[in-house]
Amino acid sequence: MIPFSILDLAPVADGCSVADSLAMSRKMAIAAEENNYLRFWLAEHHGMAAVASSATSVVLSYLGSATSKIRIGSGGVMLPNHSPLVIAEQFGTLAELYPNRVDLGLGRAPGTDMQTARALRRNMDASVDSYPDDVLELQRLLGSSKQGVMAVPGWNTHVPIWMLGSSLYSAQVAAEFGLPYSFASHFAPDQLIQALTVYRRNFKASEQNPKPHTMAGVMAVVADTDEEAKYLFTSAQQQFVNLRRNRNVPFAKPVESMDEIWSPSEKHMVEHMLQFAVVGSKESVAFQLSRFLESTKVDELIVSMPIHDSEARLKSLRLMAEVRDGLV
């Protein structure tokens, strides 16, 4: 079976603190390692009351110290928010602390609202998109070249770089640079198959990656019954409604019914965005996942588990591992 990994946002659940959230991410990373997940990635977001992973490299170091073999990484770092040198130093430091365990997934979106992006970014007024050049510079800084500015730590660590995205643009850049590619189908389903096709058709072999390598994301809630899983999944549904309404609040507790919370248009929007979510008992999720994997033919799957209750989230992680092991 293909490898499964975990994508975590260190969700700040309603009624919990940021410290609680980070401690829960640590528990999730330990459980992911115990259940043979390949990677544990954190996503960079800023200014969101429901997300505690904004200082991504700092949290990754915390998780790395609690584990011994699972790969840790970013899913991803939003590179336009930073200089390549800063990211090379941060992930080079992680690579020295946790050898052969660190991944660097890169994204192009700000991961926040425009006001916060202005507070983060070096230059909001650039007329030319420097993202591809920044990726190349980051590769150089993490490589063996001694030309120009050196990243110390960072130099000669060769931290594996992944391109992340939800559009054809990121697929084209990943193919051109010969990098592995992960599509954010867990919240942006529309161009999944097209992007994977563009990436595979246009891939140019590189020294690190002689052939294309794909990953796709799904949200997952696995519980003892379909009804319990659907109940737990209402937290994620509320979160997307809150995002649409510009309500910056912690990750919501589940509810018995969404009918009195979302409008018909909001329901349509959320169900469309989350169409690849796998929600239900182990049997139901296995069926849903089999169809997803057959249609995408990805090399890896990365799973986010948007569940308010910490014990239910840990249980979902363990049940998903059992689903993985049972797939043919």
Secondary structure by P-SEA (a helix, b strand, c coil): ccbbbbbbcccccccccaaaaaaaaaaaaaaaaaacccbbbbbbbcccccccccaaaaaaaaaaaacccccccccccccccccaaaaaaaaaaaaaaccccbbbbbbccccccaaaaaaccccccccccaaaaaaaaaaaaacccccccccccccccccbbbbbcccaaaaaaaaaabbbbbbcccccccaaaaaaaaaaaaccccccccbbbbbbbbbbbbcccaaaaaaaaaaaaaaaaaaaaccccccccccccccccccaaaaaaaaaaacccccccaaaaaaaaaaaaaaccccbbbbbbbcccaaaaaaaaaaaaaaaaacc
